Amino acid sequence: MDFGLILTNALTAMVGLDTVVFALAAIGLNVHFGYTGLLNFGQAAFLAVAGYGLAICVATFELPTLVGVVVGLLGAVVLALLLGAPTLRLRSDYLAIVTIAAAEIVRLLFRSVSLSEYTGGSDGLGRFSDGFYSINPLGPGEYGLGPLDFDERQTWVLSVGWTLIGLSCLLVYLLMRSPWGRVLKAIREDEDAVRSLGKNVFSYKLQSLVLGGVLGCLAGFMTAWGRTVVQPDNFSTDTTFYAYTIVILGGAARVFGPVVGAAIFWALLSLTDNVLTQAKSAGYISDSILTTFQIGQVRIMLVGLGLMVLMIYRPQGLFGDRRELALDAR
């Protein structure tokens, strides 16, 4: 078994596109769940609205990339307002029900045959990323550090993605240490007490939902640019559940928790996949125990088992505080 290759692939996964996308999605979800106590199970919808807003503007209507970005951001804001306005005055579980349903509605809407002229249907849309790559200052070649090696397009995507992660973390750090952020954390603990002090709890919750949605929609842009295509099934509910896993793994209500959680999560998936694949190729695992087609499922099982153990012995995550998971669901 080539342990050097296994380690290199794991390190590549730690800084790769999937880590960037899910770190951004989890940062937005951390604002909702970690800091405000909002149970948003539809974060994938914000990614889909952003990705398709960009792709439809550029590929279908031949508008500039910047216009597509603005449309995607505005779409995330509108979606947050539509989801929050009727539910945030109610108990938190109503928001959970509405958001998970809305995410599926959005996905199926982009998948529908009747709108395929604009969305591409189940095949999705492509040919919209040229504007993004045209401003790449890097010349053709290979870039990297140590064992990590990327071409100029991958390096450009990852550079933009990690810059967005850094700016998002800085924004969350500054906001959550402001009076506005302290109100959000107080709402998470006991919104009735906050309301008794004269604060408009509904308004703060709606602002948090909008902010987390906008941060999450950055992941939609990076998905679109990194894969150069948007497809509806890339924004399934699994995306939201992975983001929740990452938030809890790194530690809820911790600025860098989602970033660390995303890096560890994808590194573990890469390690288990490569170890099982090479062990299978080397003949250490027979077909009676594990077939090649089962490796993908088994690696998810192994990572899931590890996460279960983590939740038993450290439910607050690697860097979290157990008190940060206390939600007021009234």
Phi, psi and omega per residue, in radians:
M1 nan 2.380 -3.111
D2 -1.583 1.589 -3.099
F3 -1.225 -0.441 3.072
G4 -1.123 -0.748 3.106
L5 -1.164 -0.699 3.125
I6 -1.054 -0.798 -3.138
L7 -1.166 -0.700 3.129
T8 -1.092 -0.761 3.125
N9 -1.119 -0.648 3.119
A10 -1.163 -0.740 3.105
L11 -1.135 -0.668 3.098
T12 -1.112 -0.710 3.119
A13 -1.134 -0.553 -3.113
M14 -1.142 -0.468 -3.127
V15 -2.030 0.100 -3.019
G16 -1.365 -3.065 -3.043
L17 -1.081 -0.752 -3.125
D18 -1.067 -0.706 3.104
T19 -1.110 -0.734 3.121
V20 -1.074 -0.853 -3.090
V21 -1.077 -0.846 -3.056
F22 -1.346 -0.436 3.025
A23 -1.146 -0.776 3.114
L24 -1.135 -0.755 3.102
A25 -1.077 -0.710 -3.111
A26 -1.276 -0.529 3.069
I27 -1.086 -0.781 3.078
G28 -1.116 -0.720 3.129
L29 -1.179 -0.536 3.100
N30 -1.146 -0.609 3.048
V31 -1.102 -0.741 3.139
H32 -1.199 -1.049 -2.986
F33 -1.461 -0.864 -3.033
G34 -1.207 -0.784 -3.034
Y35 -1.669 -0.570 -3.052
T36 -1.893 -0.350 -3.125
G37 1.431 0.368 3.119
L38 -1.526 2.261 3.140
L39 -1.600 1.460 3.120
N40 -1.646 1.915 3.099
F41 -1.778 0.328 -3.106
G42 -2.215 0.562 -3.133
Q43 -1.051 -0.505 3.126
A44 -1.069 -0.500 3.134
A45 -1.130 -0.653 3.122
F46 -1.162 -0.673 3.079
L47 -1.114 -0.737 -3.106
A48 -1.158 -0.761 3.136
V49 -1.075 -0.732 3.134
A50 -1.176 -0.856 -3.111
G51 -1.083 -0.797 -3.135
Y52 -1.297 -0.561 3.058
G53 -1.047 -0.758 3.085
L54 -1.137 -0.867 -3.040
A55 -1.154 -0.748 -3.113
I56 -1.145 -0.729 -3.141
C57 -1.077 -0.767 -3.043
V58 -1.436 -0.871 -3.022
A59 -1.377 -0.671 -3.052
T60 -1.572 -0.784 -3.065
F61 -1.818 0.015 3.056
E62 0.972 0.747 3.076
L63 -1.640 2.828 3.125
P64 -1.105 2.735 -3.139
T65 -1.040 -0.695 -3.125
L66 -1.057 -0.664 3.094
V67 -1.119 -0.716 3.107
G68 -1.079 -0.677 3.108
V69 -1.130 -0.775 3.132
V70 -1.095 -0.742 3.119
V71 -1.099 -0.714 3.110
G72 -1.100 -0.744 3.115
L73 -1.133 -0.786 3.117
L74 -1.124 -0.639 3.088
G75 -1.076 -0.689 3.103
A76 -1.144 -0.703 3.115
V77 -1.115 -0.810 -3.134
V78 -1.090 -0.742 3.129
L79 -1.069 -0.754 3.127
A80 -1.081 -0.716 3.126
L81 -1.157 -0.718 3.132
L82 -1.144 -0.657 -3.135
L83 -1.339 -0.680 -3.024
G84 -1.409 -0.626 -3.041
A85 -0.977 -0.787 -3.102
P86 -1.526 -0.143 -2.980
T87 -2.058 -0.442 -2.985
L88 -1.289 -0.206 3.033
R89 -1.462 -0.168 -3.090
L90 -1.775 -3.029 3.112
R91 -1.174 2.736 -3.024
S92 -1.121 -0.455 -3.116
D93 -1.227 -0.396 3.064
Y94 -1.167 -0.678 3.083
L95 -1.099 -0.692 3.124
A96 -1.060 -0.775 -3.125
I97 -1.145 -0.787 -3.096
V98 -1.152 -0.746 -3.062
T99 -1.223 -0.668 3.139
I100 -1.214 -0.584 3.074
A101 -1.237 -0.713 -3.139
A102 -1.102 -0.658 3.134
A103 -1.089 -0.720 3.103
E104 -1.217 -0.649 3.095
I105 -1.073 -0.790 3.136
V106 -1.087 -0.784 -3.129
R107 -1.086 -0.804 -3.123
L108 -1.218 -0.513 3.083
L109 -1.133 -0.785 3.110
F110 -1.229 -0.372 -3.132
R111 -1.535 -0.270 -2.979
S112 -1.113 2.589 -3.137
V113 -1.227 -0.616 -3.085
S114 -1.125 -0.434 3.134
L115 -1.858 0.182 -3.053
S116 -1.106 -0.394 3.087
E117 -1.053 -0.550 -3.108
Y118 -1.800 -0.592 -3.020
T119 -1.813 -0.230 -3.104
G120 1.459 0.010 3.124
G121 1.090 -2.514 -3.117
S122 -1.212 -0.316 3.120
D123 -1.386 -0.365 3.134
G124 1.393 -2.926 -3.092
L125 -2.193 2.574 3.038
G126 -2.368 -2.905 3.086
R127 1.015 0.774 3.094
F128 -2.278 -0.027 -3.013
S129 -1.715 0.016 -3.098
D130 -1.079 -0.672 -3.141
G131 -1.097 -0.638 3.126
F132 -1.202 -0.793 -3.101
Y133 -1.343 -0.319 3.138
S134 -1.204 -0.370 3.128
I135 -1.697 0.199 3.107
N136 -1.178 2.047 -3.119
P137 -1.372 -0.127 -3.073
L138 -1.507 2.368 3.081
G139 -1.402 2.942 3.115
P140 -1.021 2.429 -3.140
G141 2.641 -3.078 3.140
E142 -1.865 2.395 -3.125
Y143 -2.280 2.606 3.116
G144 2.944 -3.091 3.130
L145 -2.413 2.099 -3.120
G146 1.131 -2.226 -3.105
P147 -1.344 -0.209 -3.118
L148 -1.382 2.358 -3.052
D149 -2.547 2.136 -3.138
F150 -2.353 2.650 3.037
D151 -1.419 3.134 -3.016
E152 -1.141 -0.585 3.140
R153 -1.243 -0.791 3.101
Q154 -1.085 -0.720 -3.133
T155 -1.111 -0.681 3.127
W156 -1.147 -0.799 3.128
V157 -1.066 -0.823 -3.109
L158 -1.184 -0.598 3.107
S159 -1.123 -0.795 3.103
V160 -1.137 -0.749 -3.107
G161 -1.086 -0.831 -3.130
W162 -1.226 -0.493 3.026
T163 -1.145 -0.756 3.096
L164 -1.103 -0.666 3.093
I165 -1.089 -0.800 3.138
G166 -1.075 -0.766 3.135
L167 -1.173 -0.659 3.125
S168 -1.139 -0.758 3.109
C169 -1.109 -0.701 3.110
L170 -1.104 -0.752 3.119
L171 -1.079 -0.802 3.133
V172 -1.113 -0.724 3.127
Y173 -1.022 -0.821 -3.104
L174 -1.205 -0.736 -3.099
L175 -1.193 -0.709 -3.063
M176 -1.337 -0.176 3.030
R177 -1.810 0.126 3.052
S178 -1.639 2.926 3.061
P179 -0.967 -0.608 3.122
W180 -1.099 -0.780 3.134
G181 -1.156 -0.629 3.118
R182 -1.157 -0.570 3.063
V183 -1.151 -0.716 3.119
L184 -1.031 -0.799 -3.129
K185 -1.171 -0.567 3.068
A186 -1.185 -0.649 3.079
I187 -1.096 -0.693 3.101
R188 -1.043 -0.671 -3.093
E189 -1.371 -0.823 -3.090
D190 -2.847 1.662 -3.066
E191 -1.233 -0.445 3.088
D192 -1.143 -0.677 3.095
A193 -1.140 -0.686 3.110
V194 -1.146 -0.716 3.122
R195 -1.117 -0.614 3.142
S196 -1.184 -0.337 3.109
L197 -1.564 0.105 3.057
G198 1.599 0.152 3.132
K199 -1.476 2.511 3.093
N200 -1.471 1.606 -3.044
V201 -1.067 -0.730 -3.137
F202 -1.028 -0.772 -3.128
S203 -1.101 -0.758 3.136
Y204 -1.132 -0.720 3.109
K205 -1.089 -0.736 -3.130
L206 -1.146 -0.709 3.087
Q207 -1.086 -0.721 3.111
S208 -1.119 -0.718 3.139
L209 -1.116 -0.709 3.113
V210 -1.147 -0.818 -3.122
L211 -1.060 -0.846 3.130
G212 -1.107 -0.622 3.104
G213 -1.169 -0.710 3.123
V214 -1.160 -0.750 3.080
L215 -1.088 -0.705 3.115
G216 -1.163 -0.570 -3.095
C217 -1.196 -0.355 3.037
L218 -1.058 -0.571 3.071
A219 -1.136 -0.586 3.080
G220 -1.126 -0.705 3.079
F221 -1.101 -0.776 -3.105
M222 -1.182 -0.601 3.051
T223 -1.067 -0.806 -3.111
A224 -1.125 -0.829 -3.106
W225 -1.249 -0.678 -3.099
G226 -1.198 -0.662 -3.125
R227 -1.679 -0.153 -3.122
T228 0.985 0.332 3.091
V229 -2.758 2.551 3.024
V230 -2.052 2.305 3.101
Q231 -2.291 2.487 -3.052
P232 -1.041 -0.608 -3.084
D233 -1.293 -0.155 3.026
N234 -1.301 -0.183 -3.090
F235 -2.102 0.776 3.123
S236 -1.370 3.048 -3.138
T237 -1.137 -0.352 3.069
D238 -1.005 -0.585 3.133
T239 -1.041 -0.798 3.137
T240 -1.137 -0.741 -3.104
F241 -1.195 -0.622 3.030
Y242 -1.096 -0.720 3.138
A243 -1.114 -0.696 3.074
Y244 -1.100 -0.749 3.111
T245 -1.018 -0.739 -3.126
I246 -1.159 -0.731 3.122
V247 -1.057 -0.827 -3.099
I248 -1.241 -0.632 3.113
L249 -1.083 -0.817 -3.133
G250 -1.332 -0.553 -3.109
G251 2.146 2.006 3.137
A252 -1.147 2.578 3.119
A253 1.062 0.543 2.997
R254 -2.097 2.295 -3.023
V255 -1.000 -0.821 -3.096
F256 -1.659 0.048 3.127
G257 -0.982 -0.853 3.132
P258 -1.094 -0.606 -3.120
V259 -1.203 -0.847 3.110
V260 -1.115 -0.736 3.137
G261 -1.067 -0.738 3.126
A262 -1.128 -0.757 -3.134
A263 -1.100 -0.778 -3.128
I264 -1.183 -0.728 -3.096
F265 -1.044 -0.863 -3.097
W266 -1.309 -0.480 3.048
A267 -1.172 -0.714 3.111
L268 -1.127 -0.714 3.103
L269 -1.106 -0.699 3.109
S270 -1.163 -0.755 -3.130
L271 -1.068 -0.869 -3.112
T272 -1.104 -0.692 -3.126
D273 -1.133 -0.822 -3.094
N274 -1.218 -0.691 3.126
V275 -1.112 -0.815 -3.136
L276 -1.139 -0.724 -3.115
T277 -1.123 -0.795 -3.126
Q278 -1.254 -0.612 3.076
A279 -1.128 -0.647 3.101
K280 -1.178 -0.763 3.138
S281 -1.152 -0.568 -3.134
A282 -1.404 -0.101 3.109
G283 1.505 0.192 3.125
Y284 -1.313 -0.364 -3.132
I285 -2.142 2.160 -3.109
S286 -1.483 2.854 3.130
D287 -1.139 -0.434 3.129
S288 -1.213 -0.392 3.124
I289 -1.683 -0.782 -3.068
L290 -2.695 2.232 3.057
T291 -1.645 2.879 -3.133
T292 -1.056 -0.640 -3.095
F293 -1.268 -0.258 -3.120
Q294 -1.633 -0.099 -3.074
I295 -1.077 -0.734 -3.128
G296 -1.042 -0.725 3.139
Q297 -1.256 -0.687 -3.093
V298 -1.173 -0.640 3.141
R299 -1.127 -0.643 3.078
I300 -1.148 -0.693 3.115
M301 -1.086 -0.751 -3.120
L302 -1.153 -0.781 3.104
V303 -1.133 -0.692 3.093
G304 -1.092 -0.693 3.091
L305 -1.092 -0.738 3.094
G306 -1.088 -0.676 3.108
L307 -1.177 -0.616 3.086
M308 -1.094 -0.750 3.105
V309 -1.098 -0.718 3.106
L310 -1.060 -0.738 -3.121
M311 -1.178 -0.510 3.128
I312 -1.253 -0.781 -3.021
Y313 -1.698 -0.379 3.112
R314 -2.595 1.323 -3.059
P315 -1.134 -0.340 3.135
Q316 -1.423 0.002 -3.127
G317 1.561 -3.120 -3.044
L318 -1.166 -0.723 -3.059
F319 -2.103 0.162 -3.063
G320 -1.510 3.082 3.101
D321 -2.074 2.271 -3.098
R322 -0.949 -0.570 -3.111
R323 -1.199 -0.372 -3.130
E324 -1.250 -0.277 -3.133
L325 -1.564 -0.007 3.138
A326 -1.368 2.013 -3.092
L327 -1.942 2.545 3.035
D328 -1.732 1.772 -3.045
A329 -1.657 0.276 3.129
R330 -1.274 nan nan
